[in-house]
């Protein structure tokens, strides 16, 4: 299924937890939230926007990626 995360449950990296259709929470092994990945439909295909949380009120845009696993790699 397009847009389904393929990195959820990886042992060596972050896990993705579905929040809603097209939005995943990125968590580390202890369950701490690292950020979010959001799917954004484009005319040439879906992009995955990675955002890292800094404290509870700020976020940093990490980039837009063609594949969800590439977006998840930003959180390693």
N, C-alpha and C positions, 0 to 999 in steps of 0.2 A: 504494500500500500504506500503510495507516495506520501512523503512527509512524516512517516513513522520513524521514531528514533531507533537507531541501530546500536547506540552506545550505552543504553541503559543497562546497568548491572555489570559493567566492566570492572575487573578487579584492579587494574592498574591506573584507572583514572576516575573522573567524576561520573556520577550517575545522573540520569535525567528522570524527572518525575513529572508526568503530565499534569498541568494545571487546568487546561481547557484545550479545545481544538486549536492547534497552532502555537501553543505556548508551553514551554517546559521550564521547570525549576532545575537548576544545576546544583547538586549537593555533593559534598565530599564524603569520605568513608564514615565520618562521625555523624553525618546528617546535617552539618552546617551548610547553610545556603551560600553559594558562591556567586550566583547571578541567575540570569534567565536567557533562554534562547527563544526567539519568536520567529515564526514562519511568516514571510511577507510575499504575497503573490505579485509577480512581475510579468510583463508581456512575454519575456523570453524564458520564464521558468520561476520556480520558487527560490527565494533567497532566505538565509537563516541569519538573523541579527543577534549577535552575542553582546550581552551587557553584564558587566561585573558590578556587584554591589560593593560599595565602600562605606562601611558603617551602615546604619539602617536607613539613612535618608539621602544618600548619594549613589550615583551609578556612573560608570565609565563605559562608553561605547567602545567595544573591542573590534568591531568590524562586521561586514556582511559576507556571507559565504554561500557557495552553491550547494554544499552538502552539510547536513547536520553534524556529522562526525568531525568535520573540519572546524565547525563553530565550537564544538565541545572541547577540541584540543586546546583552545585558548585558555581553558581553565586548569590545565595541568600545571 
